[in-house]
């Protein structure tokens, strides 16, 4: 790889890091071509971009962004590195977990993940990342929490209206007793 190609690769990585606020750093060493293709296919279906790059190029791209949040990622840049970029903080973790379930072993290994401003280091973080709620899931929960009291009020009003209709004819039929003095 000549200098121009390296610079082009660094610029491409910089644009990816700037575009996505969530990315995973994984080790895909010792996986077969068929297994890598299986992961890539799952990534494509879930709209996750997977890129394999040299660690030095990744580090140079991150350093050129001059952001402190990337400093923890540098320690994870060793061995064979595949980057997974996603708008969803959860999808890459779901893909990796599903792949491990279908293929015995602990590969690919999660080296690090940057979710927004939060850094997760180590493979033990995979279960935690898989359980992160996405923006749409959080919005759905908030809506359901807001709908619950409203639906109770509407239900109570409907019940009162139905009970009020039943009670009105009974009141009309029975004459009112005069008040005692």
C-alpha positions, 0 to 999 in steps of 0.5 A: 500500500503506497502513501496515497492509498494509505491517506485515502484509507485514513480519510475514508475511516475519518468520514465513517467515524464522523458519520456514526456515533456508534462503532464496534472494534472486533477481532475476526482472526481465525474465522473462515471466509464463509464465516466472515461472509455470514457476518457481512451478510447479517450486517448488510441485512441490519444496515451495519457497515463492516470494514477491515482495516489496519490498526495503524490506519485506524489509530491515525484516523482517530487521532486526526479527529482530535477528540478525547473520547477515542483515546480508550479505543487505542488499546484495543487496536491489536491483532486483526481488526474489523470495525462495525459502524451502525446508527443503532447502538445495539445491532452489532452486538445482536449480530455478534451474539447471534453468530456465536450462538450459531457457530461454537466458540468465542469468535469474533471477539469484541475488543471495544465499542464506542456508543455515543460518548461511552466506551465499552472495553472487552468481550464481557461487555457484549451482553450489556451492549446487547441489552441496550435500548434503542431510541425507538424502543425508548420512545415506545416505552414512553408512549405506552407509559403515557397512554396508560393513565390516559386510557384509564381516564377514558375508561373511567369516563366511559363507565361513568357515562354508561352508568349515568345513562342507566341511572337516569331513567330510574331517577325519572321513574321514582318521584323525589321525596319531599325534604323533611323539615 
